[in-house]
Amino acid sequence: MALDPRTKLYLVALANLLLFFHVDVVVESLTVLLLLLPLLGAGRWAAAVRFGCIYVLLLVGTWASTLDDGGSWLHMLGLLCVGIRMMMPCLIAGIYAFTTTTASQFVCALRRMRIPETIVIPCVVCIRFFPTIHDDYHQIRDAMALRGIAQGTFALLRHPAQSLEYILMPLLMNATGVAQDLSVAALTKGIGIRGPHTCHTEIRMHGIDWAWMVICTVPLALGIGGAW
């Protein structure tokens, strides 16, 4: 399922609306399912299955917290599960949008939507920022593994002081340089030039885009209206 970048941005905005409205768990679950389907259609099977399993576990944890056994830990479990569960639609929509769309497609979509350049440039920098930081993180972990520091998956949890010293501090130092370099690169490519811009990337809304936006909006609209 190849959706237009504007449709993906709409799904991200729709998922964020769930955070501001108290909707029923049925509406939330249906929205999560509708957001997982494009992720499956894009070939991100592992991510879709992972998010689906996590959401089901959160639903089970929320249900378990309603059991009346007098244990305060169940209330803490329910609070944690509900908080993470509310963030799941945003995470799924964000992962789908930013892993299946290139920066040039996002720029073209934002300009087609008549978004001001003062917003387009920071958005482009952010889109390129997080993958770069992700690569820096793996390079730092590889360097630590070569030196025999914090080896293993859970080593950083067992040694939080080493995590702060060897990972967080280098990432923060690199983040400043990465943000500056990406801003300079964006301006060098002429993104900040005033006037009409041309783009080699062609995007076009199709019937599936309009249909999917309507389908995903219906559960939220019914939940807000109290019909569900």
N, C-alpha and C positions, 0 to 999 in steps of 0.2 A: 504494500500500500504506500505509494509515493504521494505524500501530501505536499501542498504548496507551503513555503516558509511562512506565509501570512496565516495559514491555517494552524500551523504549529505554534506561532505566537499567540493566536487566539486560544488554543488549548491551554497554554501556560497561564494566560490571564484567567481563564475559566477555572483552572485548578486552584489558583490563588484566591478566587472568590469564595471557595469552600471554607477558607480559614476565617472569613468574616461573617458567615452565616451559619447558624446552628441547624444543620440539616440532619435528617434521620440517617441511621446507619445503613439503611437499605439504599438511599440515594447516594450516599458516599461509596458504598460497595459497587453499585452499578456504574458510577463515574470512574472508579478505579478500573473496572473491567473494560470500559470503553476506551480508556487511555492505554491499557495494556495491548489492545488489539492492533493499533498502529505500530507499536513496538515489535510485535510478532511479525506483522507484515513487512517491516523493514529488515527482517532477518536477525534481530537482536533476541534470539530465543533464550540465551542464558540469562540475560538481564531481565527479560519478561518473567521467566520462571522464578528467578530469584526474588523479584519484587512481589510476585503473586504469593509465593510461600511465606514471605515475611508478613504480608498483609493478613493472610489467614492466621498466622501465629498471633498477630496482634489482636485479631478478633477473638481468638480463643482466650488470650490473656484478659481481654476486657470482660468476656463472659465469666471467666473464673473469678474475677474480682467481685462479682455480684453475689458470690456464694456467702451465705451468712454463717460464718463460723467464729466470728469475734476476733479474727486475726487482723491486726493493723497492716501487716505486710501485704495483704491482698489489696487494700486500698491504695498503697503505694504502687503496687503492680498495675492496678487499673489506671491510675493517674499517668504512669509512664507509657502504658500501651495506648491510651487515648491521645496523648500528646504526639507520639510518633506516628500514630495512625492518621492524624489530621494533616501531617506533613507529607504523607505518602503520595497523594495526587500531585502535589507540586514537584516532588522528586521524580516521579514517573514521567510527567509531562516535560520537565526540564531535561532529563536524560535523553528522552526521545528527540526533543527539539535540537539539542546542542551536539548530539552524536550523529545525527543523520543529515545535518545541514552545514554547508561550508560558510566561511565568513563572507565570501562574496555574495552568496545567496541571501544572507541576512541583510547585507548592505542594500542590495537591490530591493528586498522586501520592505525595508524601512523607508527607503526613498519613494517607493510606490505608494506607501501609506502617508506620504507628505510629512514625515517626521523631521523636525529641525535638525540641522547638521550638528548643533551643540549636543544633541542626544545620540545621534548616529555614531559619532567618533568615540565617545566613552563606551558605547555598547560594543563596537568592534574591538576596542582594546580589551574589554572584559572577556569577550569570546576567545581571544587569542591568549589571554593571560593565564587562565586556569590550566589548559593543556600544557603550557610551558612550565608552570609551577609543578605540575604532575611529573613531567620529565625530570625536572631538577630533583624532586623527591626520590625518584628511583635511582638517579645518579648518586645521591648522598647515601642511600641504603647500600648500593653496590660498593661504594668506597668504605663504608663501615664494615661490610662483610669481608673485604680484603684485609682489613686490619683486625678482624676478629672481635668487633665491637657489636654487642646487641644482636647476635645471630639468632635466627628463628622467628617464627610468626609472632609469638607472644613475648618476645624478649623486651620490647619497648614498654609493655605493660608491667613487666617485672622490674624494670629499671627506669622509672619515670624521670629521674634526674639526668640520665644519659640521653633520653629522648629530647629533653629541653636543651641540653648542651650541644648535641651532635646533629640534631635534625631541625628543631624549631628555629634556633638562632641562625643557621645558614640559610634557611628558607626565607626568613624575614629580611636578611641582608640581600638575598638575590631578588626578592620581590620588588624592591625599590628600583634596582637596575632594569629588571624585566619590564616594569610598567613604563619607565622612561624610554627604553629602546622601542617598545611597541608603539608608543605615542609618536616617536620620531618617524618610525617606519610608516605609520598610517598617514602622517602629514606629508612625508616624502612622496607617497603614491598619489597625492593630490586629493585626498579625501576632504580636506578642509577648504578647498577652493570654492568660492561662491559662484553661483550660477548653475545652470543645468548640467547634469552629469550623465555620461553614457556608461553602459555596463555591458560586458560581453556575456554575462549570465542572463539567460532568459527564464523567467518564471511566468506561470499562467495558472489561473484558477480553473479547476475543472468541476464537473458535477459532483464527484466524490468529495471534494473539499467543502462545497456548500452543504451537501447532505450530512457529512460527518459533523460539521459545526452545529447544525440543527439537532442532530441526534444527541450530541453531548450536552447541548443546552437544555433539552427537555427535562431530564431528571432534576437538574438544579432549579429550573423554573418551577416545576411542580413542588419541589421541596420548600422553596421560599414562599410559594403561594399557599402552602398548607394543604395542597390536594393529595399529598403522599404522606 
